[in-house]
Amino acid sequence: QSLCAQRGCCWAPRSDPSAPWCFFSGGSGYRGSGGTRQTAQGFELSLSRLPSPSLFGAEVPRLLLTAQRQSPTRFRFKISDPEKRRFEVPHEHVGPFLEPRAADPKYGVEI
């Protein structure tokens, strides 16, 4: 409990053993800013860090959410640092997606 409080988190013991007792408040993390921008594959949204205690240090102040409606049953999203290119683990089956967005997806996305 004291470590949780030192990190600036919330502490709430629960009867459900799968629920965390230490968690971030609703006022932490990132918030969308500037609205979504449509792209050929889906959309993009800038994210700005909310003022909150630092848990890991060196948090990135701005992030970019890139969303792709790749098929009627596949939605891909990526969160990245728009100002600094970082290493991404290569994957032999995942490459750049350059097709147009799915016209009639069987899922919904709320931002």
N, C-alpha and C positions, 0 to 999 in steps of 0.2 A: 504494500500500500504506500509506504513512504517513497519508494523508487518511482512509482506511478506519479505521485504528487510532485516529485522533483523534476520530472519530465514535462510537467504542465498538462498532464492528462486528467481524465475523469476516472473516478473509482466508484464502482457500484457492484457489490457482491450480488450474484444471481443464484437462483435455485437450479437453473438449467446449467449442467456442467459444460455444455458446448459453447455457451455464451461467454465472451471475454469480460473480465471484471475491470480491466484497465483499458481505456479506449480514448481516442481523440474526441474532442468536442465537435459540434457541428460547425463551429467557426474556424476550423483549421483546414488546410489543404489548398486547393486552387478553385478559382471561379472563372467561368467563361467571360471574355471581354471582347467587345467589338462586334459581336454577332457572328453567325456562321457565314462562310464564303463558299459558294457552290463551286465545285471543280468537275472536270469531265468524268471522274470516277466516283464522286460523292461530295464531300465537303471538308472544310478545315475550320478550326476554331482556335483562337489564341486563348491561353489560360494564364492567369496572373495569380501568384501566390498570395494567400491571405496572411495578414500579420498574425503570427502565432509562434509559440516557442519552437526552437529548433531541436529536433530529435537526433538527427544524424549529422548536422552541420553542413555547410556549403550547399544549401538548397538552391535550386535554380529558380530565379525570380519569375521567369516567363517560360512557358512550355507551348508546344504546338500539338493539337490533336488533329490527326489526319484520318479521315474515315473513308472507306471505300465500300460501295455496294457492289461487290464482285459478281454475285449471281443472285437468283431469287432466294437462295437458302444460305448464302455466305456473306457475312459482313465482317470486314477487317478494320481494326483501328490500331493506330500507333501513336504513342506519346513520345515526343522528342524535344530536344533543346534546339530551338531555331537559330541560335547564335553560335553554337559550338558543335561541330560534328564529333560524334562519339563512336567508339567501336560497337559494331553490331555483330553478333555471332552469325556467321554465314550458315545457310541451310540449303542443302542441295535441291530441295523441292519447292522452295519459296523464292521467287524472283520478283522483279518489278512487275506491277500490274498496270498495263497500258490500255486495257479495253474500256469501252464506255460503261457507265454505271448500269446496273440491272434496271430494266424498265418497270417491272412489276414484282418487287420483292415480297416475300411472304412473311416479313417481319417489320416491326416498327422501331424507330429510334427516337428517343426524346432527349433533348438537351436542356 
